[in-house]
């Protein structure tokens, strides 16, 4: 008999809602692009949330904001979403990865499939560190390039370049018409996601690497009471981040999603808790808090006029038609 934990259900429900939102956004953007490229006479408004898939543009927008105080109005929603994700890491550990990110949802489903088929494996600590190196190297490369390698003149030139205006459309074309090499890489990632627990999130995602590093500043801490622990190892076995919870009194790992599956797997009531400022908080705090941060950022951005592009539609349409032929 297969049992499904409350933590897993809560996580999957929230992730599914965001996945549906992402799919709806993609469909709306596809319809907008049909109009923008004169393939359809039906006008559909461009969904600003499509900019969630432009993290490099958002990183550049953050550099520009910090240096000049100017908000990027080419991809304003992308910067809002990026800052909201950073806020979830600082306040709620890797709540964005564990509850919001659609790639995290797919990774979790592959992990569940691998476990059901008895194919999922967890490499040893030294192998895991070696495998995790690429995501930190990629993160370092992007931060160095944007914050050190590019001066403000180069950043401004890129921000106002036609390429930046059509970055979202190029991303759509990439997914609509993937090359054979792209399909082979995606297939390999799917297979590795089944065979190695949380492969993409643990070893390749630079976005998750950044949020994991910021999560060290989070007031949320997973605590294990070593006095009441029976050392059954169920907490470690349930952890999607492969953290050896059974050996720790405080979980400070950058791989911790705050999903609290370790708590639900524990047979001893009160042995594993989540605390903030010395107080025990409910297990749902991180998931619900992450949703609240994302929704709050959206509402604030709408109120401040920092969500929709400040680009005239005729100008945007000309860019799409010129550079996507």
Phi, psi and omega in degrees: 000129182265126178255143180243123185285156177298320179300317180295317180297314179301314181296314182293324179296313180294315179298319180297320179297317179290326177296316177299319178298318179296318179295320177296318178299316179299319180293317179297321179292323176301316180293322176298318182293328175299319177290316185297328181261015177065023176272351179209148177270353183274119180275129174236127181302143177291124178284118184298332183293352176297339181289352174299338182266017178237063185294330179291319176298322178293322178296319177295321177297324177294317177301316180295321179296315181293326184277325187237348184076010182263128178277134179291112181263005171279316176231063185294321181294327178299320178292320177300312182295320179297313179295323177295320178296318177298322180295321178297323180293317182290323184269323194227035182057214183269051180298328178296314180294320186280337187230338187252315188297124179292331177292323175298324177296314179296318178300320179294322179292321176295321177299315179297321178295316179299321178293318181296325180271004182058036180253343184291132181233152177240111179296160176295167186301318182289322177294320179297319178297320179294317180292331181281348182303318183303322183290326178284326175295318178296317178299315179298321179297313181294317180294317179297314183298315185283318187266340182237314185291332181254127173278173185295327179296315178296321180295317179295321180296319178292318183300327182259006181282150177303327180301318180295324180295328184254015181300322180294321179291323177295323177297317178298316179299323180300317181281331181283328182229066182289145177284170178298321178298317179299316180297322179294320178295316180297319179297320178296320179295323178295315179296315180295328178294331176282321186275330180240125187301125177052047188303306184298311185294320185280331191240341189235337190278110179290331177298312178296326177297317179296314180294325178295319178294319179292332183294343176297337179274354184293139176288345180284130180224134173273125182245141174241127179277101184296335181290323181265351181295137179259006177056041179280339179081005182294327179297317178294318180294331182275343187287121178290342178269005179060032179277136178278076183301326184296344180259000188242147171266330173228128180271108180246010184295142175291355178268355183286123180269350184072024183285340178064024174291332177298320180295317183289331179283339184291129180281351183255114181299131177081001180289319180245124181224164174245131185232150175219126182055038176081000181247143175284133180240158181298154182296335183279357187303314185291316180296309180293322179296321179296318177298317180297319179296315181295315179293320179297319179296320178298313181294318178296319180295319177299315182294327183269359182070033182243027182246312183272148177299141174261051182237124179303138182301317178301320178295315180296319180297319178297318178300313181300316183289327181286320191254004179242012178284000000 
